[in-house]
């Protein structure tokens, strides 16, 4: 994948009733992962030890951080602080790029 131009939103496809993920970079210092969520799918509340940057590539999602809801759509980003409980649910089919830096 070095030195290639890639259509990010086309690198992952939706699957009915599923959440699909594809790791783009996986290093000791951090990860970059693509996700595709079918409408209504989500991730239950959890925490992560590092800050995470969510970039919505397609569709809409509700992300709850420490119980507070945030509605994001294509082109918007949010930072999920380390150790804060968070969950998300696809309002429509949606794709996101998740970047986590482990330092």
N, C-alpha and C positions, 0 to 999 in steps of 0.2 A: 504493500500500500504506500510505499514511499514515493513522494513526488508525483502523485496522481491527483487530478481534479475529479471529485466524486460528487454526484448529486445526493446530498445528505438525506433529504426527505424520501428519496427513492431506494435507499439502502436497506430499508426494512418495510415489511408489509403487514397489514392488519390480518388477524385471524379471528373468525367468529368465536365469541365467548372467551377470548384469551388475552393475555398480556404477553407480548413477544419482546425479547431483548437481544441486543447484539453489541458485544464489546468492541470498541474501536481502538482504544489504547488501554493497556493494563500494565502499569509500572508500579514499583515500590512507592513512588511519590504521588501516585494518583491514578484515577481511571476516568475514561470518557465512554459512556454507554448510551446507545440509542434504544428507545422504547417505543412500542406501538401498542396502544390500549384500545380494545373494542369498546364501544359505548357501554357505559354501566360498569365496566371493570375497574379495578383499582388496587391499591396496596393498603393493607390494614395499618393501623397506627404502629409506629416503630421509632427507634432513634438510631442515629449514626454518630460515630465519634468525631466526625469531621464536618466542616461546612460543605454544603452541596449547592451547586448552581444548576437550576432547572431552566432550560430554554425551550419554550413551546414552539414546535416546528409546524404543527398542523392541528386544527381542531381546538377544543376547549376542555379545561380541567378545573376542578375545585381541589385546592390543596389546603389542608388544615394544618396549621402550625401552632402548637400549644393551645389547641381548641379554637383558634381564630381562623375563619374561612377566607380564602383568597381565590378569586375567580380569574383565571388567566386564559388568554387566547393566543392564537398564532402571532409570533413576533415578540411576545412578552417574556420577561425573565423574572425569577425570584431567587433569593438566596435563603436556603434553609440552614439556620445556625446549628452548629454541632450540639449534640446531646438534647436537642429540643424534640419532643414527640411530634410526629407528623404522619399524615395519611393523605391519600389522594384518590379521587374518583373521576373517571372520564365522563364529562357532561355530553360529549359527542365522541366519535372516534377521534383519538388524538395521538400525536407523536411528540416525543420530547428527547432532548439531548441532556444527559445528566453528567456533570463534571464534578468530580470529587478530588480535592487535593489533600493528601495525607501528611501535611506538615504545618 
